[in-house]
Amino acid sequence: MKPRAFKQVDVFTPTPYYGNPLAVVMDGSGLDDAAMQRFAKWTNLSETTFLLPPTDATADYRVRIFTPGGELPFAGHPTLGSCHSWLEAGGQPRSKDFIVQECKVGLVKIRREPGTKRLAFAAPALKRSAPSPSVLAQVAAALGLKATQVLAAQCLDNGPLWLGLLLDSPETVLGLMPDHKALTKLDIKVGVAARYPHEDAAPLIARANREAKAFAQAPAASAAFAPDIEVRAFAAPIGVDEDPVTGSLNASLAQWLIAEGHAPARYTASQGVCLGRAGQVHIERDAQGQVWVGGESVSCVDGSVTL
């Protein structure tokens, strides 16, 4: 065991402690799988990452991503948070246009968003299919949903597997109280989303219901954020009942919803309200059809860890 540079960063927020925290071990060299998993379980965060030298000559760095329950081939907020940490520690990308991250899903491009402090990753290729009616019915029951509240559903695979549900309203999304034990038994991670009527976005966020109060407690920049879509992610099978802000899910939701005409090619999403967070996700599909998922990251802890 030895001291290793370490950061804890907050992702998908311009303000510390309102996004999704990520633990980043800046040098994971020499650590075996068991040591990485043990530390990820100890941090008890939704994800912990370990930065390593790349094995692909075109990559700038390599990352391994662990939840408390296992390793992921790809995840969004660890991608942005790891890249932020690597750049902040003095990392110099090979290309002036992109940072290239190597992970188990392959190479992921990350760009700096002009005129902002945001980074955005290129969403990996998505495989999607219709869920079976029986699985959909069981998941709806575990979420307490009526069939009429589910407008569309898709199985989404961009490394992580999600069952994506488009619901009838943001109020339905924010009011869900899932049976996490049932979702664990089903072994299904579920992402839910609903669109805000554009003209009503800000008033809906400001309403003093139980969930939206989180925004009243948020800093002015977050409280003024008027999203187009509300998102929640339930991942009990990997040890996280509800994830505060989920890049991989927002990526696959965007690819699906934009392709099917359920969302515009550029939009913003809110996530984490029911956990007292104020996550801000920026989605854009470019002229070539590539979906980019962006957000700001801020460093909250900077030091060393003995591993």
Salt bridges, closest charged atoms under 4 A:
ASP33 OD1 - ARG64 NH1 2.92
GLU47 OE1 - HIS77 ND1 3.09
ASP60 OD1 - ARG94 NE 3.93
GLU71 OE1 - ARG64 NH2 2.84
GLU71 OE1 - LYS104 NZ 3.41
GLU88 OE1 - LYS7 NZ 2.86
GLU88 OE2 - HIS84 NE2 3.64
ASP97 OD1 - LYS96 NZ 3.51
GLU113 OE1 - ARG111 NE 2.82
GLU171 OE2 - ARG207 NH1 3.18
GLU211 OE2 - ARG210 NH2 2.42
ASP228 OD1 - HIS198 ND1 3.90
GLU242 OE1 - ARG232 NH2 2.83
GLU260 OE2 - ARG128 NH2 2.92
GLU284 OE1 - ARG111 NH2 2.99
GLU284 OE1 - ARG266 NH1 3.42
ASP302 OD2 - LYS7 NZ 2.73
